[in-house]
Amino acid sequence: MDSIVHQTDALIFGGGPAGASAALALLNYSSSDVILVEQSDFNQVRVGEQVSASIFSLMDYLIIDKDEFDEGSFIPSYSGTSYWGSDRPNCRDSIFTTEQASFQLDRERFDFKLVEQVVHRGGRIFPRTRCMSVDKLDNGGWRIQLKHPVQGVFYVEAKFLVDATGRNASICKRVGAAPRKLDNLVGVGTFFNHDPKTMLAHEYLIEAAELGWWYSALLPNNTMVVTLFSDADIVSHHQLHQGDNWAALLQQTNHVKMRVKGASICSNKPWVRNAASQITDFSSCKNFIAVGDAVSAFDPISSMGIGFAISTACQAARLIANNLTRNTIDAFASYQLDITNHFNGYLKTRNKFYQHECRWPKSDFWSRRH
């Protein structure tokens, strides 16, 4: 099996929205050959996410009609309430946008549709496949050793590499462009099931607390996601990755706990996800580009994840397609500069927002953000 070598124009690592969108944009608007590699079998739990109505413009660009998504993929959020800076409710849509319409995204349905479309449009997908090594070729391209649990070891030679592996940025690290983290925020959460007959408001709720802040939102089938965002060392110190400790802290909230009253918890073992703000500088790497969280990741309070992931993926696809026909190296430098400027603007807004919460001046979580 070692002798098998696949040739491609673009090898994309990561089967989430960023990776699938980069593949779709290349397949839609160029004659590029595309391979997408995903380490998982696509069955891992995906946490729902708040998105604005601009998501549909991005889908239009990817030539996917809203009606093609399964029912329940986009649940309207008619309102959002935050308890931030005081215990008085503030109705809000999003901190970082003035758009009125917002939706709770069912990530499993959404992600599956994007990947399905990649296959339908001629892309090759290798699931359950790990990257073993990355080597630069004399012609400027890449030779990548991959391993599948059944097919074994094989190789791909690609003209371009795309890292869409999320905050882990695993390919960036392999090519010497590790992300720069600005904090150690993590999300610790689980799902709750309400009785299907219970009428629940299609809204999300944010509540600040001494150790961080809580987020809850309604998902399809009367499932609710509840997540605590705090720093990794605080989570470790208070053992909040343990179900009993997490549940006890939830009961200390004033408002989030009321949203799961009478509901059954889906798992007593909360998941823990990296939610740090970080940025990657890959400018020294030729024929390589990072997209989505791999190039720049934001605090979940900003609701910027999915839209940014897809828009950077589409932008990267245009750069790759153009570079395959003519030399456009300067455009990659401009992309990196745009990412940096965008990230610096985001930091100013994020810092200003966190400074509105002053109720726990001795809390490690809040003092780090003042």
Secondary structure by P-SEA (a helix, b strand, c coil): cccbbbbbcbbbccccaaaaaaaaaaaacccbbbbbbbccccccbbbbbbbccaaaaaaaaaccccccccccccccccbbbbbccccbbbbbcccccccccccccaaaaaaaaaaaaaaaacccccccccccccccccccbbbbbbbbcccccbbbbbcbbbbcccccaaaaaaacbbbbbccbbbbbcccccccccbbbbcbbbbbbcccbbbbbbbccccbbbbbbbccaaaaaaaccccaaaaaaaaaaccccccccccccccccbbbbbbbccccccccccccccccccccccccccccccaaaaaaaaaaaaaaaaaaaacccaaaaaaaaaaaaaaaaaaaaaaaaaaaccccccccaaaaaac
